[in-house]
Amino acid sequence: MSLDTDLAKLAVDYGLSLGAEYVEARLHRVLEVGCLLRNSSPEPTILVDSNGLGVRARYRGALAFGATNTLSTQSVKELVEEVVKRAKASTRLVGEPVEFSGEEMGRGSWSAEEKERLEDVGVQRMLKHLRELDDVIKDGFHGVSFTNRLLIIETSVEEKFYVNSDGAELCSRVPRLSISSFINASYNGKNYAITIPAGYSSLGESGGWEVFKRLDPYTFFKEEGSNLAKAVKSERKPPSEPVDIILGPDVVGLVAHESSGHPAEADRILGREGAQAGESYLKRDSLGLKIGSSEAYVSDDPTIPHSMGFYLYDEEGVKARKRQLIEAGVIREYLHNRATAHVFSTKSNAAARSVAYNREPIIRMANTYVEPGDYSFEELLEDIELGVYIKSFMEWNIDDVRFNQRYVGLEAYLIERGEIKEGVKAPVLEITTPRFWSSLDARGKDLQFRAASCGKGDPMQGAPVWTGGPHVRLRNIRLGAR
Amino acid sequence: MDLEDIASEVLGELVKLGAEDASVIAAQSFERMVRFSNNALSVTKSIKDVIVFAYAALDKRRIMGSTSNPSQNALKGFARRLIESCRVLEPSPYYAPLPKGPFTYLTHTNYDPKIESCEEGVLEEYAKQIIDRATKLGGERTAGAITAETSKISIATTGGVTQSDRSTRILLNQRVFVGDASGHGLACSTHLSAFNPLVAAEEAAEYAKKAINRGPWSEGVYDVILSPTVAADLIQHIGEASSAFAVESGISFLAGRVNEEVACDLLTLVDHGVAEGAVNTRIFDDEGVATRDNVIIEKGILRTYLHNSSTAKRFNTSTTGSAGIIDPHPWNLEVYAGDYGLDEMIKEVKEGFLITNNWYTRFQNLRTGDYSTLPRDATFYIKDGEVKYAVAGLRVSDNILRQLKSISAISRERRWIYWWEVTTPTLAPYMLIKQTTITKAVG
């Protein structure tokens, strides 16, 4: 792919000449391929080429964003004129003027590690692998038929050229690959729509075609298919009294994302997403707030190699780093872009992301996870007299301040006297955020990640992320039942 | 090149390269948005796109794609890449020839040049009026977005179709906060003259004020009244489940239920490609077939799934003008009006809740319809036919088919709902649903 970097530079210079106090331009191209196999036969393969220029300008504290995919000098100039004009028109209605924190601006190139370029992998090869994957699961397991199967491989190659009037100039390239599925599992006349991986998530990493081998989807689909087939046969209800719970990494990663990552987004805390994704139970002065036990550690780190949310510089030219959101149960850090960092009199921690040329950069997570501890799985289990192990989930939701949440188990087991016993049907963990993090008393060593798409923004942006964590133990929780 | 020329040129290129079936859509959109929060503007947006979508089939091999590069050379490269990739695919048993025209298309007036041409400052002025009105009525903070969109679209297919369409819409999504209480307001229209954001602002502010003083409640089974916004969320999931592709993929709770009773006889649900005030108006689908009115549920009986030509072939029926090349889908849903007023509904509730907004609907089992969703903004406790006080922290945890059969009243009043959480425009009423399970988080 090639990006016409002169057009982006022109946009910045032209915006400044029109009176803007700050201008940034981002050439942003994403090439995507989607291969779908439904019940062993191909649906149309999908090829997407999204390519254009996004421009953001600030005029007397008013912020405006615009985008076009007509990449000519004339249309870029028209876009910049429109953006600056819109910023000027809104100055009278701006409350606190938008200002940016002072940051060292990145220059140069960065990319995700990549061995075999995805552009060189034909769709024929992808479909062949999907068919082999289908062969692994199509007969079902343990008497459970997988009557309907939709298997999907998606690849994307994201290339950007970013320049701003504060001195940033960055080129980047991130390829990604993910594998997901929808399956109807049928047993004794009952039907259960499941996904592999569970929880509507994906196997996914950044990188080239070597990711497919690294993910080892054949082994994963075989094991997960077998486990979930057993799970849908479970009939036993969870205990009605409060019990100890062990949560698997899939659930833990989602909790980290939903009840720690989202509420730490400073734009939510300041109310900017109020009418869409909502606000936060955390306030401007909540740093230092004790929200959980001394075992509660949550981080977000864009710099993890191979991660789905990988980046080294954000969409404002700021160098990425790990963010410690919760440390020993205490709220330590929010996710900031340059505008919110200015409001909080701090530095940006490079959380500004945009998924396409026609989307404004906003505060996003990258790879959010509970830090691993030092317990083995057996050690987590051993002193539980009666409990439930919720390994994976399907249904989940959380309120718009990220306080009241629910996770419903898919693969789940009874624990008796430190041992895993029979399957439990759809245990419901419906809990507040402080109660969740305060009940956590032990973390496993086994950090695992899952790929997901995180929705936020208006217009909506689905950002590639990892969610992760080890097995964790919660004490004395009352579970519901479906 | 104009959109018609782009569509025809790409179609010609695909055919020249060997496509036996092809459908090309050239779409131009212009979206302007003003977002506000804390009673002030936070950002304005202006997005212009020209996207070309194409579907091609040869020897029953099928491929589709899109490009955002509308230059002549790039479009040729796009067509070449599609056909080269298509040639190496396997023939698919899901192939069906594209329907042959000519078709008779409906006409509509859902295009307003005043929305297309509205200049800078117009949306900003709306935002100012909304904020002022909400504040005057006691709102402490207000946040939201006003969006004006123009869509122009042209299609050319090997079925002999060349057709164009255009539409506009203007939308408001707003929340008003008083302390930690909030109210929600929506407005959506195809014409500037019918856009009335101040009514939405007033409703959001009034709800927010009424939601301040909250009372106790317990988990249990209750009668619930869903506002049009909440009913539309429920209904859009019925729309998704009515896709024949969803049925075939095992992710539809409507699978195997055609001509069966899936709801109480009060419920009639229709999908319209074209309807007055519908903000996703289209006169043709992605295969060039004329859109039409499809009665999905008639007096509680599931009458049809939504089809494109491919799913129709497998179901031994005809397309319903709902393509999506892969996944047929509804355009604009309508729930027929009932004969209740909201006050009459409230009087019928012995103990229950009035839910004015919700979000985050997720399914445990899409095949059976087990799901939960979170009321947000103002929710009220009803006892012995009267609204008593506001409540917070509820979760609806139920089964969608059970709820559809438990609808006991539908209102005369209906509203078009389309916003961040309801992405299929839906003309929805208030609905009273009996015996709904409400749960609460462990604190």
Interface residues (C-beta under 8 A of the other chain):
Chain A: L36 R38 N39 S41 P42 E43 P44 T45 I46 L47 V48 D49 S50 N51 G52 A62 L63 A64 F65 G66 A67 T68 N69 T70 L71 L79 E82 V83 K85 R86 A87 A89 S90 L93 V94 G95 E96 V98 G122 V123 Q124 L127 T147 N148 R149 L150 F182 I183 N184 N191 Y192 A193 L270 G271 R272 E273 G274 A275 Q276 G278 Y357 N358 E360 M394 E395 W396 N397 I398 D399 D400 N404 Q405 R406 V408 A426 V428 E430 I431 T432 R435 D458 P459 M460 I477 R478 G480 R482
Chain B: E31 R32 M33 V34 R35 F36 S37 N38 N39 A40 L41 S42 V43 T44 K45 S46 I47 K48 D49 V50 I51 Y55 R62 I63 M64 G65 S66 T67 S68 N69 P70 F78 R81 L82 S85 C86 V88 L89 E90 S92 P93 Y94 E120 G121 E124 A127 K128 R141 A143 G144 A145 N173 Q174 R175 F177 E248 S249 G250 I251 A255 I325 I326 W359 Y360 T361 R362 F363 Q364 N365 L366 R367 T368 D370 Y371 S372 T373 L374 R376 G393 R395 S397 W420 T439 K440 A441 V442 G443
